[in-house]
């Protein structure tokens, strides 16, 4: 499975592409940071972000996109910019019909380090180890995006299998109901 992870941000948006399967080591494909100029007007910044993310989704052709879910912060201006960048990130996958999942920072930390309260340094170290990299991915936005992709492969893959199994059971139940109705006529 190839996953494109996105750590949304209006000034710096981390993007990481990873391949793997649940329970196995993942492989780094690429990582990038999309930057926008803080002196540009908001519509231009969002447009740049959309253009760059769409190009990366097109280039790497992921099967899924994993985006960090926006959480409450004390700085309303920061959370608004992050929320807007997050919406652009979600749309970049959805427009292509790619499944998009969101994860809280705690979910990603727990998946990568085993602790939902791991600090930035622990996360970067674990991403480096898990992807068997010679050096840590920089900047931190890129490492966060790679962590999101790994989290989705390990957790999202399981979610997808459970959902597929549930859908298969539901289809069998529906088929049995239809056959039962036909037999009772």
C-alpha positions, 0 to 999 in steps of 0.5 A: 500500500502506498500512502501520502501523509500530510501534516497540514500547515499554511506556512509549511505543509509536510508531505511524506510518501511511504509504502508498506503493509500492516505489521511489516517495515515500511519503505520511504518513497519521498518527502517534501515540504510545501511552503507559502509566503506569509506576506501573500494573501490567504487565497493565494497561499491556499491556491499554492498549497492546493496546486502543490498537493495536487501535483504530489498526489498526481506524481506519487499516485497513493492508494490512500491519503492520511491527514493530521486532524486539527486539534484545538490550540490557544492561538485561534489564528494558527488553528484557523490556518491549519484547518484551512490547510487541512481542508485543502489536504483532504480535498487533494485526495478526495478529488481523485477518488482516493480514500482519505483518513484523518488521525489525531496527533495522539493517535499518530504518536501512539502508533509510532512510539507506543506513547500518545504523549511522545515528544517531537524528538522521539517521533523524529527518531522513531520515524528515522528508525522505522524507515531505516534512514541514515539521517532524520528527515528534516524539517519536522513537518516532513517527519510528521507527514511520514509518521502519518503515512506509517500510522495509516499503513499500520492502523488504517490498513487494519481499519480498511480490512475490518470495513471490507469484512463488515461490508462482505457480511452485510452483503451476504445478509442482504442476499439472504434476506432477498432469497428469503423473501423470494422463497416466502412468496 
